Amino acid sequence: MQLGIESVSSEIVLSRAVDISMALGHPIKDCLYLALAERWQTVLVTADLKLVGKANASVWANFVTSLSNVEEIIRNP
């Protein structure tokens, strides 16, 4: 079945995730997702408000939003 899901090895974004993690002072496990969002030029939707706050005060602000904003994203893609 074609679901349009791409499997990506963490090795592909690991270096960038490390850079993001160090810049934001945030755990790398979360920054892997942010690195993917940046790579794919899309928005990471997360309930991690600490990550959202740190990213919003950085160059990654356009790549992350809070789960509480998901309805707005759906209405205005």
VEXMARKOL-391055 format. One line per 3 residues: their letters; for each residue x, y, z of N, C-alpha, C, O. Coordinates in nm, 3 decimals, always signed. Example, Ala and Ser with C-alpha at 12.3 -4.5 7.8 and 13.67 -1.06 7.14 Angstrom:
% residues 2
AS = +1.319:-0.569:+0.780:+1.230:-0.450:+0.780:+1.320:-0.330:+0.780:+1.424:-0.332:+0.846  +1.285:-0.225:+0.708:+1.367:-0.106:+0.714:+1.290:+0.003:+0.787:+1.341:+0.114:+0.804
This chain:
% residues 77
MQL = +0.084:-0.118:+0.000:+0.000:+0.000:+0.000:+0.089:+0.125:+0.000:+0.185:+0.132:+0.076  +0.056:+0.219:-0.083:+0.131:+0.345:-0.091:+0.072:+0.446:+0.006:-0.036:+0.501:-0.018  +0.142:+0.471:+0.114:+0.095:+0.566:+0.215:+0.164:+0.700:+0.205:+0.126:+0.795:+0.274
GIE = +0.265:+0.711:+0.120:+0.338:+0.836:+0.108:+0.428:+0.863:+0.227:+0.458:+0.979:+0.257  +0.470:+0.759:+0.294:+0.555:+0.772:+0.410:+0.698:+0.736:+0.370:+0.723:+0.631:+0.311  +0.789:+0.824:+0.402:+0.929:+0.801:+0.370:+1.005:+0.765:+0.498:+0.998:+0.838:+0.597
SVS = +1.074:+0.655:+0.495:+1.158:+0.616:+0.608:+1.294:+0.683:+0.591:+1.355:+0.674:+0.484  +1.340:+0.749:+0.696:+1.467:+0.821:+0.689:+1.557:+0.775:+0.804:+1.516:+0.777:+0.920  +1.676:+0.736:+0.771:+1.773:+0.698:+0.873:+1.816:+0.823:+0.949:+1.835:+0.930:+0.891
SEI = +1.832:+0.809:+1.079:+1.875:+0.924:+1.160:+2.014:+0.973:+1.117:+2.048:+1.089:+1.140  +2.092:+0.886:+1.055:+2.225:+0.925:+1.008:+2.219:+1.039:+0.908:+2.312:+1.119:+0.899  +2.109:+1.047:+0.832:+2.095:+1.150:+0.730:+2.087:+1.289:+0.792:+2.138:+1.386:+0.735
VLS = +2.022:+1.300:+0.907:+2.002:+1.431:+0.969:+2.078:+1.446:+1.101:+2.066:+1.548:+1.168  +2.156:+1.346:+1.138:+2.221:+1.347:+1.268:+2.313:+1.468:+1.288:+2.307:+1.533:+1.392  +2.395:+1.497:+1.191:+2.487:+1.610:+1.204:+2.411:+1.742:+1.224:+2.447:+1.823:+1.309
RAV = +2.306:+1.760:+1.146:+2.227:+1.883:+1.159:+2.154:+1.885:+1.293:+2.143:+1.990:+1.356  +2.104:+1.771:+1.337:+2.036:+1.762:+1.466:+2.130:+1.797:+1.581:+2.089:+1.862:+1.677  +2.255:+1.755:+1.571:+2.354:+1.789:+1.673:+2.375:+1.940:+1.677:+2.380:+2.000:+1.784
DIS = +2.386:+2.002:+1.559:+2.402:+2.147:+1.552:+2.284:+2.218:+1.617:+2.302:+2.311:+1.695  +2.164:+2.173:+1.584:+2.042:+2.234:+1.639:+2.037:+2.214:+1.790:+2.006:+2.307:+1.864  +2.067:+2.094:+1.834:+2.065:+2.061:+1.976:+2.160:+2.151:+2.054:+2.125:+2.203:+2.160
MAL = +2.279:+2.169:+2.002:+2.376:+2.254:+2.070:+2.334:+2.401:+2.068:+2.351:+2.472:+2.167  +2.279:+2.445:+1.957:+2.236:+2.585:+1.947:+2.119:+2.616:+2.039:+2.112:+2.724:+2.098  +2.027:+2.521:+2.051:+1.907:+2.545:+2.132:+1.923:+2.500:+2.277:+1.844:+2.540:+2.363
GHP = +2.025:+2.418:+2.305:+2.038:+2.362:+2.438:+1.922:+2.269:+2.469:+1.864:+2.273:+2.577  +1.889:+2.186:+2.370:+1.774:+2.097:+2.381:+1.818:+1.955:+2.343:+1.909:+1.940:+2.262  +1.754:+1.851:+2.400:+1.796:+1.714:+2.371:+1.794:+1.680:+2.222:+1.703:+1.720:+2.148
IKD = +1.895:+1.608:+2.181:+1.910:+1.573:+2.039:+1.794:+1.490:+1.987:+1.758:+1.501:+1.870  +1.734:+1.406:+2.073:+1.626:+1.320:+2.026:+1.511:+1.402:+1.970:+1.446:+1.360:+1.873  +1.484:+1.518:+2.027:+1.379:+1.606:+1.975:+1.428:+1.684:+1.854:+1.350:+1.714:+1.763
CLY = +1.554:+1.718:+1.854:+1.611:+1.797:+1.746:+1.623:+1.718:+1.616:+1.635:+1.777:+1.509  +1.621:+1.584:+1.625:+1.618:+1.504:+1.502:+1.492:+1.536:+1.421:+1.497:+1.547:+1.299  +1.380:+1.551:+1.490:+1.255:+1.584:+1.421:+1.260:+1.725:+1.363:+1.210:+1.749:+1.253
LAL = +1.319:+1.816:+1.436:+1.332:+1.954:+1.387:+1.425:+1.959:+1.265:+1.399:+2.033:+1.171  +1.530:+1.880:+1.267:+1.620:+1.872:+1.153:+1.548:+1.816:+1.030:+1.573:+1.861:+0.918  +1.461:+1.719:+1.051:+1.381:+1.666:+0.940:+1.286:+1.771:+0.885:+1.270:+1.784:+0.764
AER = +1.222:+1.845:+0.974:+1.130:+1.950:+0.929:+1.206:+2.053:+0.845:+1.156:+2.098:+0.742  +1.324:+2.089:+0.889:+1.407:+2.183:+0.814:+1.444:+2.123:+0.678:+1.436:+2.191:+0.576  +1.485:+1.999:+0.678:+1.527:+1.932:+0.553:+1.413:+1.927:+0.451:+1.433:+1.949:+0.332
WQT = +1.292:+1.898:+0.501:+1.176:+1.885:+0.413:+1.101:+2.016:+0.395:+0.999:+2.020:+0.326  +1.149:+2.124:+0.458:+1.085:+2.256:+0.448:+0.937:+2.247:+0.487:+0.849:+2.291:+0.414  +0.915:+2.190:+0.605:+0.780:+2.174:+0.656:+0.779:+2.212:+0.804:+0.880:+2.256:+0.857
VLV = +0.666:+2.195:+0.869:+0.651:+2.236:+1.008:+0.634:+2.114:+1.098:+0.549:+2.028:+1.073  +0.715:+2.107:+1.201:+0.702:+2.005:+1.304:+0.594:+2.051:+1.401:+0.602:+2.160:+1.457  +0.494:+1.968:+1.421:+0.389:+1.996:+1.519:+0.419:+1.913:+1.641:+0.428:+1.790:+1.633
TAD = +0.435:+1.979:+1.756:+0.476:+1.909:+1.877:+0.406:+1.964:+2.001:+0.364:+2.080:+2.005  +0.393:+1.879:+2.100:+0.339:+1.920:+2.229:+0.451:+1.965:+2.323:+0.424:+2.006:+2.436  +0.574:+1.958:+2.277:+0.690:+1.996:+2.357:+0.705:+2.148:+2.356:+0.769:+2.205:+2.268
LKL = +0.644:+2.212:+2.455:+0.645:+2.359:+2.460:+0.783:+2.417:+2.484:+0.811:+2.530:+2.444  +0.871:+2.341:+2.549:+1.008:+2.390:+2.567:+1.079:+2.399:+2.431:+1.148:+2.497:+2.403  +1.061:+2.296:+2.349:+1.122:+2.298:+2.216:+1.062:+2.411:+2.132:+1.135:+2.483:+2.064
VGK = +0.932:+2.426:+2.137:+0.866:+2.533:+2.061:+0.920:+2.669:+2.102:+0.952:+2.752:+2.018  +0.930:+2.692:+2.232:+0.979:+2.820:+2.282:+1.121:+2.849:+2.239:+1.152:+2.959:+2.195  +1.209:+2.749:+2.251:+1.348:+2.767:+2.211:+1.360:+2.788:+2.061:+1.435:+2.875:+2.016
ANA = +1.286:+2.710:+1.984:+1.294:+2.721:+1.838:+1.236:+2.854:+1.791:+1.288:+2.915:+1.698  +1.129:+2.899:+1.854:+1.067:+3.025:+1.814:+1.157:+3.145:+1.837:+1.138:+3.250:+1.775  +1.254:+3.131:+1.923:+1.350:+3.238:+1.949:+1.478:+3.217:+1.867:+1.583:+3.271:+1.902
SVW = +1.468:+3.140:+1.761:+1.586:+3.107:+1.681:+1.554:+3.109:+1.532:+1.445:+3.146:+1.490  +1.653:+3.069:+1.455:+1.635:+3.062:+1.309:+1.543:+2.948:+1.267:+1.506:+2.939:+1.150  +1.506:+2.862:+1.361:+1.418:+2.748:+1.331:+1.271:+2.778:+1.361:+1.188:+2.687:+1.362
ANF = +1.239:+2.901:+1.384:+1.102:+2.939:+1.421:+0.999:+2.896:+1.317:+0.887:+2.860:+1.353  +1.034:+2.898:+1.191:+0.940:+2.863:+1.085:+0.920:+2.713:+1.070:+0.836:+2.669:+0.991  +0.996:+2.634:+1.144:+0.991:+2.489:+1.128:+0.923:+2.417:+1.242:+0.922:+2.293:+1.244
VTS = +0.865:+2.489:+1.338:+0.802:+2.424:+1.453:+0.682:+2.504:+1.500:+0.680:+2.627:+1.494  +0.581:+2.432:+1.546:+0.464:+2.496:+1.606:+0.408:+2.403:+1.714:+0.436:+2.283:+1.717  +0.330:+2.462:+1.800:+0.268:+2.387:+1.909:+0.149:+2.306:+1.858:+0.080:+2.347:+1.765
LSN = +0.127:+2.193:+1.919:+0.011:+2.110:+1.887:-0.118:+2.190:+1.903:-0.216:+2.163:+1.834  -0.119:+2.288:+1.993:-0.239:+2.368:+2.014:-0.274:+2.453:+1.891:-0.385:+2.504:+1.881  -0.180:+2.468:+1.798:-0.204:+2.545:+1.676:-0.246:+2.460:+1.557:-0.258:+2.511:+1.446
VEE = -0.267:+2.332:+1.577:-0.291:+2.241:+1.466:-0.419:+2.276:+1.389:-0.421:+2.259:+1.267  -0.522:+2.322:+1.455:-0.645:+2.359:+1.383:-0.619:+2.474:+1.286:-0.673:+2.474:+1.175  -0.539:+2.570:+1.327:-0.505:+2.682:+1.239:-0.426:+2.634:+1.117:-0.446:+2.683:+1.006
IIR = -0.338:+2.540:+1.139:-0.257:+2.486:+1.030:-0.346:+2.413:+0.930:-0.327:+2.426:+0.809  -0.441:+2.338:+0.979:-0.532:+2.265:+0.892:-0.617:+2.359:+0.809:-0.641:+2.334:+0.690  -0.663:+2.467:+0.870:-0.747:+2.564:+0.797:-0.667:+2.647:+0.697:-0.720:+2.684:+0.593
NP = -0.541:+2.675:+0.728:-0.457:+2.762:+0.645:-0.327:+2.690:+0.609:-0.221:+2.724:+0.661  -0.334:+2.592:+0.522:-0.214:+2.514:+0.490:-0.105:+2.595:+0.423:+0.001:+2.542:+0.392
